[in-house]
């Protein structure tokens, strides 16, 4: 699930960047994309709550 969420986050960000008429340089976009994807990936590191 985490990988799917991360990949869709990347896809959506890239799609928006590609379609933007005044897009920022690729190097700057990578920094923005990392900020978007990192929380999704970090969620995968959280322990699962105990199930009763």
mmJSON file of the N, C-alpha and C atoms, coordinates in Angstrom:
{"data_MODEL":{"atom_site":{
"group_PDB":["ATOM","ATOM","ATOM","ATOM","ATOM","ATOM","ATOM","ATOM","ATOM","ATOM","ATOM","ATOM","ATOM","ATOM","ATOM","ATOM","ATOM","ATOM","ATOM","ATOM","ATOM","ATOM","ATOM","ATOM","ATOM","ATOM","ATOM","ATOM","ATOM","ATOM","ATOM","ATOM","ATOM","ATOM","ATOM","ATOM","ATOM","ATOM","ATOM","ATOM","ATOM","ATOM","ATOM","ATOM","ATOM","ATOM","ATOM","ATOM","ATOM","ATOM","ATOM","ATOM","ATOM","ATOM","ATOM","ATOM","ATOM","ATOM","ATOM","ATOM","ATOM","ATOM","ATOM","ATOM","ATOM","ATOM","ATOM","ATOM","ATOM","ATOM","ATOM","ATOM","ATOM","ATOM","ATOM","ATOM","ATOM","ATOM","ATOM","ATOM","ATOM","ATOM","ATOM","ATOM","ATOM","ATOM","ATOM","ATOM","ATOM","ATOM","ATOM","ATOM","ATOM","ATOM","ATOM","ATOM","ATOM","ATOM","ATOM","ATOM","ATOM","ATOM","ATOM","ATOM","ATOM","ATOM","ATOM","ATOM","ATOM","ATOM","ATOM","ATOM","ATOM","ATOM","ATOM","ATOM","ATOM","ATOM","ATOM","ATOM","ATOM","ATOM","ATOM","ATOM","ATOM","ATOM","ATOM","ATOM","ATOM","ATOM","ATOM","ATOM","ATOM","ATOM","ATOM","ATOM","ATOM","ATOM","ATOM","ATOM","ATOM","ATOM","ATOM","ATOM","ATOM","ATOM","ATOM","ATOM","ATOM","ATOM","ATOM","ATOM","ATOM","ATOM","ATOM","ATOM"],
"id":[1,2,3,4,5,6,7,8,9,10,11,12,13,14,15,16,17,18,19,20,21,22,23,24,25,26,27,28,29,30,31,32,33,34,35,36,37,38,39,40,41,42,43,44,45,46,47,48,49,50,51,52,53,54,55,56,57,58,59,60,61,62,63,64,65,66,67,68,69,70,71,72,73,74,75,76,77,78,79,80,81,82,83,84,85,86,87,88,89,90,91,92,93,94,95,96,97,98,99,100,101,102,103,104,105,106,107,108,109,110,111,112,113,114,115,116,117,118,119,120,121,122,123,124,125,126,127,128,129,130,131,132,133,134,135,136,137,138,139,140,141,142,143,144,145,146,147,148,149,150,151,152,153,154,155,156],
"type_symbol":["N","C","C","N","C","C","N","C","C","N","C","C","N","C","C","N","C","C","N","C","C","N","C","C","N","C","C","N","C","C","N","C","C","N","C","C","N","C","C","N","C","C","N","C","C","N","C","C","N","C","C","N","C","C","N","C","C","N","C","C","N","C","C","N","C","C","N","C","C","N","C","C","N","C","C","N","C","C","N","C","C","N","C","C","N","C","C","N","C","C","N","C","C","N","C","C","N","C","C","N","C","C","N","C","C","N","C","C","N","C","C","N","C","C","N","C","C","N","C","C","N","C","C","N","C","C","N","C","C","N","C","C","N","C","C","N","C","C","N","C","C","N","C","C","N","C","C","N","C","C","N","C","C","N","C","C"],
"label_atom_id":["N","CA","C","N","CA","C","N","CA","C","N","CA","C","N","CA","C","N","CA","C","N","CA","C","N","CA","C","N","CA","C","N","CA","C","N","CA","C","N","CA","C","N","CA","C","N","CA","C","N","CA","C","N","CA","C","N","CA","C","N","CA","C","N","CA","C","N","CA","C","N","CA","C","N","CA","C","N","CA","C","N","CA","C","N","CA","C","N","CA","C","N","CA","C","N","CA","C","N","CA","C","N","CA","C","N","CA","C","N","CA","C","N","CA","C","N","CA","C","N","CA","C","N","CA","C","N","CA","C","N","CA","C","N","CA","C","N","CA","C","N","CA","C","N","CA","C","N","CA","C","N","CA","C","N","CA","C","N","CA","C","N","CA","C","N","CA","C","N","CA","C","N","CA","C","N","CA","C","N","CA","C"],
"label_alt_id":[null,null,null,null,null,null,null,null,null,null,null,null,null,null,null,null,null,null,null,null,null,null,null,null,null,null,null,null,null,null,null,null,null,null,null,null,null,null,null,null,null,null,null,null,null,null,null,null,null,null,null,null,null,null,null,null,null,null,null,null,null,null,null,null,null,null,null,null,null,null,null,null,null,null,null,null,null,null,null,null,null,null,null,null,null,null,null,null,null,null,null,null,null,null,null,null,null,null,null,null,null,null,null,null,null,null,null,null,null,null,null,null,null,null,null,null,null,null,null,null,null,null,null,null,null,null,null,null,null,null,null,null,null,null,null,null,null,null,null,null,null,null,null,null,null,null,null,null,null,null,null,null,null,null,null,null],
"label_comp_id":["UNK","UNK","UNK","UNK","UNK","UNK","UNK","UNK","UNK","UNK","UNK","UNK","UNK","UNK","UNK","UNK","UNK","UNK","UNK","UNK","UNK","UNK","UNK","UNK","UNK","UNK","UNK","UNK","UNK","UNK","UNK","UNK","UNK","UNK","UNK","UNK","UNK","UNK","UNK","UNK","UNK","UNK","UNK","UNK","UNK","UNK","UNK","UNK","UNK","UNK","UNK","UNK","UNK","UNK","UNK","UNK","UNK","UNK","UNK","UNK","UNK","UNK","UNK","UNK","UNK","UNK","UNK","UNK","UNK","UNK","UNK","UNK","UNK","UNK","UNK","UNK","UNK","UNK","UNK","UNK","UNK","UNK","UNK","UNK","UNK","UNK","UNK","UNK","UNK","UNK","UNK","UNK","UNK","UNK","UNK","UNK","UNK","UNK","UNK","UNK","UNK","UNK","UNK","UNK","UNK","UNK","UNK","UNK","UNK","UNK","UNK","UNK","UNK","UNK","UNK","UNK","UNK","UNK","UNK","UNK","UNK","UNK","UNK","UNK","UNK","UNK","UNK","UNK","UNK","UNK","UNK","UNK","UNK","UNK","UNK","UNK","UNK","UNK","UNK","UNK","UNK","UNK","UNK","UNK","UNK","UNK","UNK","UNK","UNK","UNK","UNK","UNK","UNK","UNK","UNK","UNK"],
"label_asym_id":["A","A","A","A","A","A","A","A","A","A","A","A","A","A","A","A","A","A","A","A","A","A","A","A","A","A","A","A","A","A","A","A","A","A","A","A","A","A","A","A","A","A","A","A","A","A","A","A","A","A","A","A","A","A","A","A","A","A","A","A","A","A","A","A","A","A","A","A","A","A","A","A","A","A","A","A","A","A","A","A","A","A","A","A","A","A","A","A","A","A","A","A","A","A","A","A","A","A","A","A","A","A","A","A","A","A","A","A","A","A","A","A","A","A","A","A","A","A","A","A","A","A","A","A","A","A","A","A","A","A","A","A","A","A","A","A","A","A","A","A","A","A","A","A","A","A","A","A","A","A","A","A","A","A","A","A"],
"label_entity_id":["1","1","1","1","1","1","1","1","1","1","1","1","1","1","1","1","1","1","1","1","1","1","1","1","1","1","1","1","1","1","1","1","1","1","1","1","1","1","1","1","1","1","1","1","1","1","1","1","1","1","1","1","1","1","1","1","1","1","1","1","1","1","1","1","1","1","1","1","1","1","1","1","1","1","1","1","1","1","1","1","1","1","1","1","1","1","1","1","1","1","1","1","1","1","1","1","1","1","1","1","1","1","1","1","1","1","1","1","1","1","1","1","1","1","1","1","1","1","1","1","1","1","1","1","1","1","1","1","1","1","1","1","1","1","1","1","1","1","1","1","1","1","1","1","1","1","1","1","1","1","1","1","1","1","1","1"],
"label_seq_id":[1,1,1,2,2,2,3,3,3,4,4,4,5,5,5,6,6,6,7,7,7,8,8,8,9,9,9,10,10,10,11,11,11,12,12,12,13,13,13,14,14,14,15,15,15,16,16,16,17,17,17,18,18,18,19,19,19,20,20,20,21,21,21,22,22,22,23,23,23,24,24,24,25,25,25,26,26,26,27,27,27,28,28,28,29,29,29,30,30,30,31,31,31,32,32,32,33,33,33,34,34,34,35,35,35,36,36,36,37,37,37,38,38,38,39,39,39,40,40,40,41,41,41,42,42,42,43,43,43,44,44,44,45,45,45,46,46,46,47,47,47,48,48,48,49,49,49,50,50,50,51,51,51,52,52,52],
"pdbx_PDB_ins_code":[null,null,null,null,null,null,null,null,null,null,null,null,null,null,null,null,null,null,null,null,null,null,null,null,null,null,null,null,null,null,null,null,null,null,null,null,null,null,null,null,null,null,null,null,null,null,null,null,null,null,null,null,null,null,null,null,null,null,null,null,null,null,null,null,null,null,null,null,null,null,null,null,null,null,null,null,null,null,null,null,null,null,null,null,null,null,null,null,null,null,null,null,null,null,null,null,null,null,null,null,null,null,null,null,null,null,null,null,null,null,null,null,null,null,null,null,null,null,null,null,null,null,null,null,null,null,null,null,null,null,null,null,null,null,null,null,null,null,null,null,null,null,null,null,null,null,null,null,null,null,null,null,null,null,null,null],
"Cartn_x":[0.811,0.0,0.862,1.916,2.791,3.438,3.911,4.551,3.554,2.331,1.311,1.008,0.874,0.591,1.755,2.982,4.152,4.249,4.007,4.117,3.047,1.839,0.791,1.083,1.711,2.11,3.134,4.104,5.12,4.471,3.629,2.965,2.166,1.372,0.547,1.373,2.449,3.311,3.985,4.48,5.146,4.152,2.97,1.962,1.621,1.447,1.132,2.301,3.517,4.699,4.835,4.653,4.788,3.745,2.544,1.462,1.454,2.296,2.336,3.038,2.394,3.022,4.247,4.284,5.406,6.156,6.447,7.028,8.427,8.719,10.026,11.051,12.34,13.362,13.27,13.686,13.595,14.314,15.453,16.211,15.417,14.686,13.861,12.64,12.101,10.937,11.265,12.45,12.831,12.777,13.238,13.195,11.755,10.866,9.447,8.837,9.151,8.601,9.042,10.279,10.762,9.957,9.644,8.847,7.445,6.911,5.587,5.614,6.64,6.704,7.23,8.121,8.744,7.732,6.71,5.747,5.011,4.76,4.096,5.004,6.272,7.21,7.436,7.487,7.699,6.522,5.337,4.169,4.357,5.116,5.382,6.321,7.006,7.936,7.275,6.065,5.353,4.89,5.034,4.552,3.027,2.521,1.074,0.536,-0.647,-1.235,-1.569,-1.507,-1.858,-3.308,-3.568,-4.925,-5.419,-6.588,-7.09,-7.542],
"Cartn_y":[-1.192,0.0,1.267,1.234,2.412,2.66,1.6,1.754,2.289,1.793,2.275,3.749,4.129,5.532,6.425,5.972,6.768,6.911,5.82,5.897,6.807,6.771,7.665,9.114,9.33,10.687,11.226,10.39,10.792,11.037,10.118,10.252,11.558,11.818,13.024,14.291,14.294,15.477,15.712,14.649,14.779,15.198,14.614,14.979,16.462,16.957,18.366,19.236,18.816,19.584,19.647,18.5,18.445,19.329,19.362,20.121,21.604,22.013,23.417,24.251,25.307,26.126,26.891,27.205,27.959,27.115,25.868,24.926,25.341,24.962,25.236,24.271,24.576,23.653,22.288,21.259,19.886,19.732,20.369,20.255,20.793,21.875,22.441,21.572,20.989,20.118,18.895,18.348,17.16,17.461,18.617,18.983,19.053,19.603,19.681,18.283,17.456,16.1,15.28,15.439,14.715,15.111,16.383,16.838,16.236,15.967,15.361,13.865,13.19,11.733,11.258,12.0,11.556,11.23,12.04,11.675,10.358,10.104,8.854,7.672,7.792,6.714,6.551,7.65,7.577,6.902,7.026,6.359,4.85,4.342,2.91,2.439,3.351,2.983,2.958,3.464,3.516,2.106,1.738,0.419,0.36,-0.816,-1.006,-0.988,-0.42,-0.429,-1.867,-2.108,-3.444,-3.739,-4.902,-5.319,-6.148,-5.82,-6.597,-7.986],
"Cartn_z":[0.0,0.0,0.0,0.782,0.851,-0.506,-1.151,-2.467,-3.495,-3.441,-4.383,-4.137,-2.872,-2.553,-2.973,-2.723,-3.102,-4.616,-5.336,-6.794,-7.387,-6.854,-7.348,-6.981,-5.843,-5.462,-6.462,-6.804,-7.774,-9.137,-9.562,-10.859,-10.929,-9.917,-9.916,-9.931,-9.157,-9.116,-10.457,-11.066,-12.367,-13.438,-13.415,-14.414,-14.311,-13.104,-12.914,-13.372,-13.047,-13.432,-14.95,-15.631,-17.086,-17.762,-17.233,-17.855,-17.479,-16.557,-16.149,-17.217,-17.688,-18.737,-18.244,-16.978,-16.413,-15.388,-15.762,-14.794,-14.365,-13.148,-12.563,-13.16,-13.046,-13.557,-12.866,-13.584,-13.075,-11.738,-11.589,-10.342,-9.162,-9.383,-8.32,-8.062,-9.114,-8.964,-8.121,-8.301,-7.527,-6.036,-5.635,-4.216,-3.713,-4.521,-4.152,-4.098,-5.082,-5.13,-3.931,-3.517,-2.339,-1.112,-0.971,0.169,0.153,-1.038,-1.153,-0.869,-1.33,-1.244,0.114,0.708,1.949,3.059,3.306,4.356,4.059,2.787,2.415,2.749,2.396,2.693,4.192,4.899,6.352,7.045,6.477,7.058,7.067,6.123,6.072,7.153,7.8,8.874,10.239,10.32,11.597,11.97,13.231,13.636,13.56,13.244,13.218,14.626,14.824,16.18,16.574,17.86,18.368,18.091,17.568,17.296,18.483,19.027,20.171,19.775],
"occupancy":[1.0,1.0,1.0,1.0,1.0,1.0,1.0,1.0,1.0,1.0,1.0,1.0,1.0,1.0,1.0,1.0,1.0,1.0,1.0,1.0,1.0,1.0,1.0,1.0,1.0,1.0,1.0,1.0,1.0,1.0,1.0,1.0,1.0,1.0,1.0,1.0,1.0,1.0,1.0,1.0,1.0,1.0,1.0,1.0,1.0,1.0,1.0,1.0,1.0,1.0,1.0,1.0,1.0,1.0,1.0,1.0,1.0,1.0,1.0,1.0,1.0,1.0,1.0,1.0,1.0,1.0,1.0,1.0,1.0,1.0,1.0,1.0,1.0,1.0,1.0,1.0,1.0,1.0,1.0,1.0,1.0,1.0,1.0,1.0,1.0,1.0,1.0,1.0,1.0,1.0,1.0,1.0,1.0,1.0,1.0,1.0,1.0,1.0,1.0,1.0,1.0,1.0,1.0,1.0,1.0,1.0,1.0,1.0,1.0,1.0,1.0,1.0,1.0,1.0,1.0,1.0,1.0,1.0,1.0,1.0,1.0,1.0,1.0,1.0,1.0,1.0,1.0,1.0,1.0,1.0,1.0,1.0,1.0,1.0,1.0,1.0,1.0,1.0,1.0,1.0,1.0,1.0,1.0,1.0,1.0,1.0,1.0,1.0,1.0,1.0,1.0,1.0,1.0,1.0,1.0,1.0],
"B_iso_or_equiv":[0.0,0.0,0.0,0.0,0.0,0.0,0.0,0.0,0.0,0.0,0.0,0.0,0.0,0.0,0.0,0.0,0.0,0.0,0.0,0.0,0.0,0.0,0.0,0.0,0.0,0.0,0.0,0.0,0.0,0.0,0.0,0.0,0.0,0.0,0.0,0.0,0.0,0.0,0.0,0.0,0.0,0.0,0.0,0.0,0.0,0.0,0.0,0.0,0.0,0.0,0.0,0.0,0.0,0.0,0.0,0.0,0.0,0.0,0.0,0.0,0.0,0.0,0.0,0.0,0.0,0.0,0.0,0.0,0.0,0.0,0.0,0.0,0.0,0.0,0.0,0.0,0.0,0.0,0.0,0.0,0.0,0.0,0.0,0.0,0.0,0.0,0.0,0.0,0.0,0.0,0.0,0.0,0.0,0.0,0.0,0.0,0.0,0.0,0.0,0.0,0.0,0.0,0.0,0.0,0.0,0.0,0.0,0.0,0.0,0.0,0.0,0.0,0.0,0.0,0.0,0.0,0.0,0.0,0.0,0.0,0.0,0.0,0.0,0.0,0.0,0.0,0.0,0.0,0.0,0.0,0.0,0.0,0.0,0.0,0.0,0.0,0.0,0.0,0.0,0.0,0.0,0.0,0.0,0.0,0.0,0.0,0.0,0.0,0.0,0.0,0.0,0.0,0.0,0.0,0.0,0.0],
"pdbx_formal_charge":[null,null,null,null,null,null,null,null,null,null,null,null,null,null,null,null,null,null,null,null,null,null,null,null,null,null,null,null,null,null,null,null,null,null,null,null,null,null,null,null,null,null,null,null,null,null,null,null,null,null,null,null,null,null,null,null,null,null,null,null,null,null,null,null,null,null,null,null,null,null,null,null,null,null,null,null,null,null,null,null,null,null,null,null,null,null,null,null,null,null,null,null,null,null,null,null,null,null,null,null,null,null,null,null,null,null,null,null,null,null,null,null,null,null,null,null,null,null,null,null,null,null,null,null,null,null,null,null,null,null,null,null,null,null,null,null,null,null,null,null,null,null,null,null,null,null,null,null,null,null,null,null,null,null,null,null],
"auth_seq_id":[1,1,1,2,2,2,3,3,3,4,4,4,5,5,5,6,6,6,7,7,7,8,8,8,9,9,9,10,10,10,11,11,11,12,12,12,13,13,13,14,14,14,15,15,15,16,16,16,17,17,17,18,18,18,19,19,19,20,20,20,21,21,21,22,22,22,23,23,23,24,24,24,25,25,25,26,26,26,27,27,27,28,28,28,29,29,29,30,30,30,31,31,31,32,32,32,33,33,33,34,34,34,35,35,35,36,36,36,37,37,37,38,38,38,39,39,39,40,40,40,41,41,41,42,42,42,43,43,43,44,44,44,45,45,45,46,46,46,47,47,47,48,48,48,49,49,49,50,50,50,51,51,51,52,52,52],
"auth_comp_id":["UNK","UNK","UNK","UNK","UNK","UNK","UNK","UNK","UNK","UNK","UNK","UNK","UNK","UNK","UNK","UNK","UNK","UNK","UNK","UNK","UNK","UNK","UNK","UNK","UNK","UNK","UNK","UNK","UNK","UNK","UNK","UNK","UNK","UNK","UNK","UNK","UNK","UNK","UNK","UNK","UNK","UNK","UNK","UNK","UNK","UNK","UNK","UNK","UNK","UNK","UNK","UNK","UNK","UNK","UNK","UNK","UNK","UNK","UNK","UNK","UNK","UNK","UNK","UNK","UNK","UNK","UNK","UNK","UNK","UNK","UNK","UNK","UNK","UNK","UNK","UNK","UNK","UNK","UNK","UNK","UNK","UNK","UNK","UNK","UNK","UNK","UNK","UNK","UNK","UNK","UNK","UNK","UNK","UNK","UNK","UNK","UNK","UNK","UNK","UNK","UNK","UNK","UNK","UNK","UNK","UNK","UNK","UNK","UNK","UNK","UNK","UNK","UNK","UNK","UNK","UNK","UNK","UNK","UNK","UNK","UNK","UNK","UNK","UNK","UNK","UNK","UNK","UNK","UNK","UNK","UNK","UNK","UNK","UNK","UNK","UNK","UNK","UNK","UNK","UNK","UNK","UNK","UNK","UNK","UNK","UNK","UNK","UNK","UNK","UNK","UNK","UNK","UNK","UNK","UNK","UNK"],
"auth_asym_id":["A","A","A","A","A","A","A","A","A","A","A","A","A","A","A","A","A","A","A","A","A","A","A","A","A","A","A","A","A","A","A","A","A","A","A","A","A","A","A","A","A","A","A","A","A","A","A","A","A","A","A","A","A","A","A","A","A","A","A","A","A","A","A","A","A","A","A","A","A","A","A","A","A","A","A","A","A","A","A","A","A","A","A","A","A","A","A","A","A","A","A","A","A","A","A","A","A","A","A","A","A","A","A","A","A","A","A","A","A","A","A","A","A","A","A","A","A","A","A","A","A","A","A","A","A","A","A","A","A","A","A","A","A","A","A","A","A","A","A","A","A","A","A","A","A","A","A","A","A","A","A","A","A","A","A","A"],
"auth_atom_id":["N","CA","C","N","CA","C","N","CA","C","N","CA","C","N","CA","C","N","CA","C","N","CA","C","N","CA","C","N","CA","C","N","CA","C","N","CA","C","N","CA","C","N","CA","C","N","CA","C","N","CA","C","N","CA","C","N","CA","C","N","CA","C","N","CA","C","N","CA","C","N","CA","C","N","CA","C","N","CA","C","N","CA","C","N","CA","C","N","CA","C","N","CA","C","N","CA","C","N","CA","C","N","CA","C","N","CA","C","N","CA","C","N","CA","C","N","CA","C","N","CA","C","N","CA","C","N","CA","C","N","CA","C","N","CA","C","N","CA","C","N","CA","C","N","CA","C","N","CA","C","N","CA","C","N","CA","C","N","CA","C","N","CA","C","N","CA","C","N","CA","C","N","CA","C","N","CA","C","N","CA","C"],
"pdbx_PDB_model_num":[1,1,1,1,1,1,1,1,1,1,1,1,1,1,1,1,1,1,1,1,1,1,1,1,1,1,1,1,1,1,1,1,1,1,1,1,1,1,1,1,1,1,1,1,1,1,1,1,1,1,1,1,1,1,1,1,1,1,1,1,1,1,1,1,1,1,1,1,1,1,1,1,1,1,1,1,1,1,1,1,1,1,1,1,1,1,1,1,1,1,1,1,1,1,1,1,1,1,1,1,1,1,1,1,1,1,1,1,1,1,1,1,1,1,1,1,1,1,1,1,1,1,1,1,1,1,1,1,1,1,1,1,1,1,1,1,1,1,1,1,1,1,1,1,1,1,1,1,1,1,1,1,1,1,1,1]
}}}
